[in-house]
Each structure stands twice: as C-alpha cells, then as structure tokens.
C-alpha cells in the first residue's frame, strides 16, 4: 500500500510534467479559463484588455462582467457540461459569456452571426443549448428576431423559462437590452438573477473545473449541410496561447489587432491568447475597412492578425492609407498564395509576414512560420507545427504514411487539438486513428524539414481528365493579372474530362477584364488542363464567416451550365 509520501511525490512529478519547459525560457502554464481571467484581473486590473472602435474595457471590467454571467447562469440552473450559446454581433459580451460559462463548468457554443433560420435550428438543437444570449442591435442583424422566427414558440410562452418540443433543451433566451418580450429575459432580469447568487457559490463550482473539460464547442462548416461541433478544452486554448506566445514572441507590452468574428475559432482563440499573455486586444468590431484602418492608425498595434487576405486586402489597398500607418507593426499573420504574401510584405517591409496552417479542430493553428524564417519560406510554406504537435502525411486512398518531402492527406495529434465532435461518436471514430491522430481531409505538403503547407482540400482538388489540379495553384497564378483582386477556382462538371476548372473573379476597383482575356492570360503560362474553361466575375462572395464558400460557387456554375444545356467545355489549346 502506498504511503501519503508516495502520493505527494507522484503529485509533484505530475505537476512538473504539466509545467515542463518547452525551452529554457518558457514554462507551460495550463489552467481553466475562469481562473486565467481572475489571475489576469488581479495582475492587470486597470489595463485595457479589449478595445473596440467605440469602447474600451479593462481586465477588471471583463472579469466582473464574467462573474455576473456566472451568477445568472447558476440562478437559471445551468449545470457543468450544459451548453450556453451566443448569437451576437462583435462585442465584449462574447468574451464575458465565454469566461462566465467556463467558471462554472458550462460549455460555450458560439453561433455564426451569418446563420439564418435553417442553420439556427440545426445548431441550437444539435448543441442542446440551455441558454442563449442574443441582442437586437440598432444597426445590422436583429439576432433576437431571427431566433424568434426560428422558434415562434418563444413569443407564445407565458413564462420566461422555456419548455417546447422543437428545442427541448432550450430553457432561456436572454436579450442584452432592457426591452420586455414574451418568453425572454432581458438585461434587467439578468442582473436580478445574478443578485440572487453569492460569489462563494461561483467559487464552489469554479474550483471543480478541470483543464481537460470541454470549454467551447466551435461549429465548423464542412462540405456537408450540417456543421460539426468541435469540442475544445480549457487546456487546448492555454496550450495554443503558450505556443503563439513563444512563436510570435508576445509579451504584455504588445497590442494585438484582429478582425475575425467572435464566432470564429480565430477570433476566440486570439482574444483568449491575448488574455493569457496579459496584452491589449484590439478588435475592429463588425468589419469595415474604413474603421479598421482608422483603428490601426489610432491604436498603433504591434501585432496584426488579419488571418485572411479578404480582410487585409481592403486595408492595404485603402485609398486613404498613408505611408506611416503601419509603422508600429512588428509582425503580420495572414495566409494566402505566395504571390499575394510577397505583395503584402512589400507594404510592411519592416514587419515579417507569418504564414500558417489553421483549422478549428486544432484551436486555430497547427503550424506557424518562425519570425526568423527566410522570406520565401514564409511566403511558400505554412511553418513548423506548434510545440507538442505532431504532423504526418498519408496517401489519401490507402492511408499509408508517407515520408517527409511528400504531399498527402494531413494527419496530426497533440495538446492544442479538439477531442471529438459533439454528439457524433461515429464521425469522431472515423476521423481519429488508434494512436489519436486526426485525419484532416486536407491535402498538404510536409517538407523534408517538417514544415506543413496547405495544398488543397480533398474535395477541392480537381481531377481533370486524370490530371490532379490544385485550385490554390491556379488561384495563385490568376492574381498575378493586374486587374484581378481575388480569384477562386472550383470544379465544373464536364462529360469529356469529368470536371474542369471554373474561376470566379473579383476585379480591382476601376479595372476591367473579359472572360477571353483571362483565359488568354493563362495560355502558355500554365498547363492547359489547369486553365479555367469558364470565368465569371463577381462583386460579392458567398461567405461562411471570413471564408468563401466554395461549395456554393460549385453549385452556381453547375446550375448555370445545366440551365444552358452545356455538358462539355470547348477543347483548350495552349495558343
């Protein structure tokens, strides 16, 4: 029988393992999100934690707000593991809700603010949300109205506590205003609920939260109609924060600017990492390039995380941008084809462009460039895996592991990643192997040194007459055309070749181009089987958060061709 001395020894060995050093300067510190917020509020109480275009919030502000949310949720009967949703615009409330739910062991499930009634019904019911926070902002989407349109039973409820068959687990909708509505709590009710609970009641629940408990379920769009709920733990967000602190050399002196929405893994992971570091997080709110550029001018961030070229291009190309607007920036994290990243680097020659491979399932980043990587490595490679993460590539048909230097389906495992899809054990078992590696469904290169670079999604890789065509490679060439701002390549059905490339193109302001001109631009420059057979010009894109929904573009070209009776593209010659 073991003595207490042995148990004490094992405790310290385990603790030292959890806090082992990644290198001589960096300890791994893992805690619950609630404890993290409380610690940072004690350390940095009056410091700006979050800055929006029209509001500033200190660490103490957010901690106090989160505590109020915790109390209200306890008063509503929220138990550990219950799901708490939010359907909101970009605001500090999202962070307060995440932390407030985390403190009592509940799980936050952000709802994509672009969702309409069909998606809302799917996600709210699938997640089994017990409480949903929403709003009716003066400008933009009336989120509360959309929820009521989705579930008209709310407006007919005689009680604020809900009970109806269409969403059997939903018990409360809270709108963050002071308007009285049937079947709905408002901000005044929220404060009344919170006042009925003591801080000690929150503390009793908070002390029982484990770092490997699920903290957030992020619903991520795929090629199916139903989004998947990736379960991410408190530890995942902490380990991600440790990783980017090390890779980006972040400190509490940094000001971090970002624009990703707070239902997106990037938006959530970036702000939680900023809290972990003790820095100031600057968010552009509902994205507007005019506001974003002015905010960068006024706040002088040292780190900017636009993440996607669709966010950074309008700022970089803004007609009122001045030469010194970006002088405070020391690094930029944005993904894109090499040609685009080279263009971006020319705009901020003093601040390296960092590339990455990112996914919801890996808590934002699997890999990220090193600050001292040679420029071409940062433009053409997605960087080394984050500390503790392991990456492999496999033959997508046989599953056979391939050596470094190969292109194949990316598999990975490690401390940042999710631990399964919510309420989908069958899919979870399909995507994990018996070693715990996650099969991503993405085609990537794992170079000889171990850098991970995205090539294409399995269903985004075209096969034209037996030849593999990477959509990303064709897009990279198209944007070298002087009139093209953005290009997206998808497959179009074809009787002769099975499928052929089709390009959707957004032109630069005041520029013009024709379909034949774009096709001629490709001839003699890229292989004929890679040349788009159809070119369509757009000004707006079908979006999922900040990502263009290629599945919609594929449907658009297929429907157009069918309506015109076109079954085969004209044969392509190189001249």
Buried (B, 14 or more C-beta within 10 A) or exposed (E): EEEEEEEEEEEEEEEEEEEEEBEEEEEBBBBBBBBBBBBBBEEBBEBBBBBBBEEBBBBBBBBBBBBBBBBBBBBBEBEEEBBBBBBBBBBBBBBBBBBBBBBBBBBBBBBBBEBEEEBBBBBBBBBBBBBBBBBBBEEEBBBBEBBBBBBEBBEEBEEBEBEBEEBEEBBBBBBBBEEEBEBBBBBEBBEEBBEEBEEEBBBEBBEEBEBEBBBBBBBBBBEEEEBBBBBBBBBBBBBBBBBBBBBBEBEEEBBBBBBBBBBBBBBBBBBBBBBBBBBBBBBBBBBBBEBBBBBBBEBBBBBBBBBBBBBBBBBBBBEEBEEEBBEBBBBBBBBBBBBBBBBBBEBBEEBBBBBBBBBBBBBBBBBBBBBEBEBEBBBBBBBBBBBBBBBBBBEBEEEEEBEBEBBBBBBBBBBBBBBBBBBBEEEBEEBBBEEEBBBBBBBBBBBEEEBBBBBBBEBBBBEBEEEBBBBBBBBBBBBBBEBBBBBBBBBBBBEEBEBBBBBBBBBBEEEEBEBEEBBEBBEEEBEBBBBBBBBBBBEEBBEBBBEBBBBBBBEBBBEBBEEEEBEEBEEBEEE
